[in-house]
Amino acid sequence: MLGGAFAVGCLLPGLASQREFIRYLLMFMFFSVCLQLKPSMHSLHWTQGVNILYCFALAFLLWFLLRKAGHPDLALAAFFTAITPTATAAPVIVSLLGGNVEYATSAFFTSNFCIFLALPAVLPPVVGNSTPGIALEMLQRILLITAVPLLAAVVFRLFLREKAIRLGKILAPYTFYAWVLVIVLVAANASAFFRQELNSPSLTTLTITFIALLTLAVCALNFSVGKMLGTPDFPLECSQTLGQKNTSFTIYLALTYVHPIAALGPTCYVLWHNTWNAWQIYKHKT
C-alpha cells in the first residue's frame, strides 16, 4: 500500500493543491490515539531529552562540515533534515506496532515543544537572514494539529469514559488508511516540487543523488541510534520517535525562509522513513 501511495502521488502531482488536507488527516489520527491514552508520569523518560539533544548535535555537525566543504546549499538541506522534530504520526505508528503509545506521545510533545522554542534563535544564524513571525506560525501549526485533537479527546474521555476508549479502538484501524492518504499527498507535493525545479541550474542530478543518499544515511542512523538508546526499556518507541520525522513542518520552514533545495532534504527523508515504517508494519502483521 505504501508503494501504491507513492505511485499515485507521483503520477498525480496536481494533488499537491490539496496538501491542506494533510493537517486534518493528522488531526484525525492523533485524536484516535489520544482517546486511548492513559496519562502517567511513567511516560516521561530521560531518553526523550537525549533524543532532542541528538537532533541539535547532528543538525549542526552536518551543517558545519558541509559548509566547510564548500556546499552551503547541501549544508542547509542536511540541517533541515536533522533538526526535524518527531512526527505527529509517530504515536500512531507505535500503536500499530503494539508499542507504548504514552511514551511516543510524550516524546512527540517534548521534541516539538523544545525544538519549537529553539528554532527562532537557531534559524537566523544558520540561514543568514531574519525570520519574523516564525514563532507564532509554528505555534499555530502545532496547536491546530496536536492541541485541538488532544483537547477533544480529553473532553470525550471526561464525559464518556469507557465509551471514548471503545471509540478509539474502533477508529484505530482507520488511522492506517489515513496515514496512506497522507503519503499520497506528501508524494504529490514532492512530485510537483521536482517538476517545478527540474530545469533549475542548481538542482543537478548529482545534487539530488547526494541529498537522497545523505538523508538515507541520516534516517538509518536515527532509527539505529534510537533503538540502541532505548534498550532495554523502549527500543521500539525510542527508535520510532527519533527516526520518524515531522517533515512537512521543516519542508514548510525551508520553502518559506530559505529555498527549495533546502527543502529537498526533508522531502527525500519522507520516502526513507515511511518505507521503513511500511516494512515494520508488514513484519509486525506477519
C-alpha positions as CSV (number, residue, x, y, z in Angstrom):
1,M,0.0,0.0,0.0
2,L,2.9,2.4,0.6
3,G,4.3,1.7,-2.8
4,G,0.9,2.3,-4.3
5,A,0.5,5.5,-2.3
6,F,3.8,6.9,-3.5
7,A,3.0,5.9,-7.1
8,V,-0.4,7.6,-7.0
9,G,1.1,10.7,-5.5
10,C,4.0,10.8,-8.1
11,L,1.7,10.3,-11.0
12,L,-0.8,12.9,-9.8
13,P,1.2,16.0,-8.8
14,G,-1.9,18.1,-9.1
15,L,-2.9,16.6,-5.7
16,A,-0.3,18.9,-4.2
17,S,-3.0,21.6,-4.2
18,Q,-4.9,19.5,-1.6
19,R,-2.0,19.4,0.8
20,E,-4.1,21.3,3.4
21,F,-5.9,18.0,4.0
22,I,-2.7,16.6,5.5
23,R,-3.3,18.5,8.7
24,Y,-6.9,17.2,9.1
25,L,-5.8,13.6,8.4
26,L,-3.1,14.0,11.1
27,M,-5.6,15.5,13.5
28,F,-7.9,12.5,13.0
29,M,-5.0,10.1,13.5
30,F,-3.9,11.9,16.7
31,F,-7.4,12.1,18.0
32,S,-8.0,8.4,17.7
33,V,-4.7,7.6,19.5
34,C,-5.4,10.2,22.3
35,L,-8.8,8.6,23.0
36,Q,-6.9,5.5,24.3
37,L,-4.2,7.3,26.3
38,K,-3.8,6.8,30.0
39,P,-1.7,9.7,31.2
40,S,1.1,8.8,33.6
41,M,4.4,10.2,34.8
42,H,6.0,7.0,33.6
43,S,5.5,8.3,30.0
44,L,8.4,10.7,30.7
45,H,11.8,9.2,30.2
46,W,15.4,10.5,30.1
47,T,15.9,9.2,26.6
48,Q,13.4,11.8,25.3
49,G,15.7,14.6,26.4
50,V,18.7,12.8,24.9
51,N,16.8,12.5,21.6
52,I,16.3,16.2,21.4
53,L,20.0,17.0,22.1
54,Y,21.0,14.4,19.5
55,C,18.8,16.2,16.8
56,F,20.5,19.5,17.5
57,A,24.0,18.0,17.6
58,L,23.6,16.1,14.4
59,A,22.0,19.1,12.6
60,F,24.8,21.5,13.5
61,L,27.5,18.9,12.8
62,L,26.3,18.2,9.3
63,W,25.7,21.9,8.6
64,F,29.2,22.8,9.8
65,L,31.0,20.0,7.9
66,L,29.2,20.6,4.6
67,R,29.7,24.4,4.8
68,K,33.4,23.9,5.4
69,A,33.5,21.6,2.4
70,G,32.1,24.4,0.3
71,H,28.5,23.2,-0.1
72,P,26.2,25.7,1.6
73,D,23.0,24.5,-0.1
74,L,23.7,20.9,0.9
75,A,24.5,22.1,4.4
76,L,21.1,23.7,4.7
77,A,19.3,20.6,3.3
78,A,21.1,18.4,5.9
79,F,20.4,20.8,8.7
80,F,16.6,21.0,8.0
81,T,16.5,17.2,7.8
82,A,18.4,16.5,11.0
83,I,16.7,19.2,13.1
84,T,13.2,18.0,12.3
85,P,11.2,17.0,15.5
86,T,9.2,13.8,16.0
87,A,6.3,13.3,13.6
88,T,2.7,13.8,14.6
89,A,2.0,10.3,13.3
90,A,4.8,8.6,15.3
91,P,2.4,7.6,18.2
92,V,0.0,6.2,15.6
93,I,2.8,4.0,14.1
94,V,3.9,2.9,17.5
95,S,0.3,2.0,18.2
96,L,0.1,-0.1,15.0
97,L,3.3,-1.8,16.1
98,G,2.0,-2.6,19.5
99,G,4.4,-0.3,21.4
100,N,3.9,2.1,24.3
101,V,1.8,5.0,22.9
102,E,2.1,7.1,26.0
103,Y,5.9,7.2,25.6
104,A,5.6,8.1,21.9
105,T,3.1,10.8,22.6
106,S,5.2,12.3,25.4
107,A,8.3,12.2,23.1
108,F,6.4,13.9,20.4
109,F,5.3,16.8,22.6
110,T,8.7,17.3,24.2
111,S,10.5,17.1,20.9
112,N,8.2,19.6,19.1
113,F,8.0,21.9,22.1
114,C,11.7,22.2,22.7
115,I,12.7,22.5,19.0
116,F,9.9,25.0,18.5
117,L,11.3,27.2,21.3
118,A,14.9,26.9,20.0
119,L,14.3,27.5,16.2
120,P,13.6,31.2,16.4
121,A,17.0,31.7,17.9
122,V,18.7,29.0,15.8
123,L,17.5,29.7,12.3
124,P,18.7,33.3,11.7
125,P,22.5,32.5,12.0
126,V,22.0,29.2,10.1
127,V,20.1,30.6,7.1
128,G,21.7,34.1,7.2
129,N,18.5,36.2,7.4
130,S,15.8,37.2,9.8
131,T,12.8,35.0,10.4
132,P,10.0,37.3,11.6
133,G,6.8,35.7,12.8
134,I,8.2,32.2,12.8
135,A,7.4,31.5,16.5
136,L,3.7,32.5,16.1
137,E,3.4,30.5,12.8
138,M,4.9,27.4,14.3
139,L,2.8,27.7,17.5
140,Q,-0.4,27.9,15.4
141,R,0.6,24.8,13.4
142,I,1.4,22.8,16.5
143,L,-1.7,23.9,18.3
144,L,-4.0,23.1,15.4
145,I,-2.6,19.6,14.7
146,T,-2.0,18.5,18.2
147,A,-3.7,20.5,20.9
148,V,-7.1,20.6,19.3
149,P,-7.5,16.7,18.9
150,L,-5.9,16.2,22.3
151,L,-8.4,18.6,24.0
152,A,-11.3,16.9,22.1
153,A,-10.1,13.5,23.3
154,V,-9.9,14.8,26.9
155,V,-13.4,16.0,26.7
156,F,-14.6,12.7,25.3
157,R,-12.7,10.8,28.0
158,L,-14.1,13.1,30.7
159,F,-17.8,12.7,29.8
160,L,-18.0,9.4,28.0
161,R,-15.2,7.4,29.8
162,E,-15.3,3.8,28.6
163,K,-17.2,4.7,25.5
164,A,-14.4,7.0,24.5
165,I,-11.9,4.2,24.8
166,R,-14.1,1.9,22.8
167,L,-14.4,4.6,20.1
168,G,-10.7,4.9,20.0
169,K,-10.4,1.2,19.4
170,I,-13.0,1.4,16.6
171,L,-11.2,4.2,14.9
172,A,-7.7,2.7,15.3
173,P,-7.8,0.6,12.1
174,Y,-8.8,3.6,10.0
175,T,-5.7,5.5,11.2
176,F,-3.6,3.3,8.9
177,Y,-5.7,4.3,5.9
178,A,-5.4,8.0,6.9
179,W,-1.7,7.5,7.0
180,V,-1.7,6.1,3.5
181,L,-3.6,9.2,2.3
182,V,-1.0,11.4,3.9
183,I,1.7,9.6,2.0
184,V,-0.2,10.1,-1.3
185,L,-0.4,13.9,-0.6
186,V,3.2,14.1,0.5
187,A,4.4,12.2,-2.6
188,A,2.3,14.5,-4.8
189,N,3.9,17.5,-3.2
190,A,7.4,16.0,-3.8
191,S,6.5,15.2,-7.4
192,A,5.2,18.7,-8.0
193,F,8.4,20.1,-6.5
194,F,10.7,18.1,-8.7
195,R,8.7,19.1,-11.8
196,Q,8.9,22.8,-11.0
197,E,12.6,22.7,-10.2
198,L,13.7,20.3,-12.9
199,N,15.3,23.0,-15.0
200,S,16.9,24.9,-12.2
201,P,20.7,25.1,-12.7
202,S,21.4,24.5,-9.0
203,L,19.2,21.3,-9.0
204,T,21.5,18.9,-10.8
205,T,21.2,15.1,-10.8
206,L,24.4,14.9,-8.7
207,T,22.9,17.3,-6.1
208,I,19.6,15.3,-5.9
209,T,21.5,12.0,-5.6
210,F,23.8,13.3,-2.9
211,I,20.9,14.7,-0.8
212,A,19.0,11.5,-1.3
213,L,21.9,9.3,-0.1
214,L,22.7,11.7,2.7
215,T,19.2,11.7,4.1
216,L,19.1,7.9,3.7
217,A,22.2,7.7,5.9
218,V,20.6,10.1,8.4
219,C,17.4,8.1,8.5
220,A,19.3,4.8,9.1
221,L,21.4,6.4,11.8
222,N,18.4,7.9,13.6
223,F,16.5,4.6,13.8
224,S,19.6,2.7,14.8
225,V,20.7,5.2,17.5
226,G,17.2,5.4,18.8
227,K,17.0,1.6,19.2
228,M,20.3,1.5,21.0
229,L,19.5,4.4,23.2
230,G,16.1,3.0,24.2
231,T,17.3,-0.5,25.0
232,P,16.2,-2.3,27.2
233,D,13.1,-0.3,28.2
234,F,11.8,1.4,25.0
235,P,13.9,0.2,21.9
236,L,10.9,0.4,19.5
237,E,9.4,3.6,20.9
238,C,12.7,5.5,21.1
239,S,13.8,4.3,17.6
240,Q,10.4,5.4,16.1
241,T,10.3,8.8,17.8
242,L,13.9,9.6,16.8
243,G,13.6,8.2,13.2
244,Q,10.1,9.3,12.2
245,K,10.2,13.0,11.5
246,N,7.6,15.8,11.1
247,T,9.0,16.5,7.6
248,S,6.0,18.5,6.4
249,F,6.9,21.0,9.2
250,T,10.6,21.6,8.1
251,I,9.7,21.4,4.4
252,Y,7.4,24.4,5.1
253,L,10.1,26.2,7.0
254,A,12.7,25.6,4.3
255,L,10.5,26.7,1.5
256,T,9.3,29.8,3.5
257,Y,12.6,31.0,4.8
258,V,15.4,29.6,2.6
259,H,15.0,27.9,-0.9
260,P,13.6,24.7,-2.5
261,I,17.0,22.9,-2.4
262,A,17.0,23.1,1.4
263,A,13.5,21.6,1.4
264,L,14.8,18.7,-0.7
265,G,16.4,17.2,2.4
266,P,13.3,16.5,4.4
267,T,11.4,15.8,1.2
268,C,13.7,12.8,0.4
269,Y,13.5,11.8,4.1
270,V,9.7,11.3,3.6
271,L,10.5,8.3,1.3
272,W,13.1,6.7,3.6
273,H,11.3,6.9,7.0
274,N,7.9,5.9,5.5
275,T,9.5,2.9,3.6
276,W,10.9,1.7,6.9
277,N,7.6,2.3,8.7
278,A,5.8,0.2,6.0
279,W,8.4,-2.7,6.4
280,Q,8.0,-2.6,10.2
281,I,4.2,-2.8,10.0
282,Y,4.4,-5.6,7.4
283,K,6.7,-7.6,9.6
284,H,4.6,-6.9,12.7
285,K,1.4,-8.1,11.0
286,T,3.0,-11.3,9.6
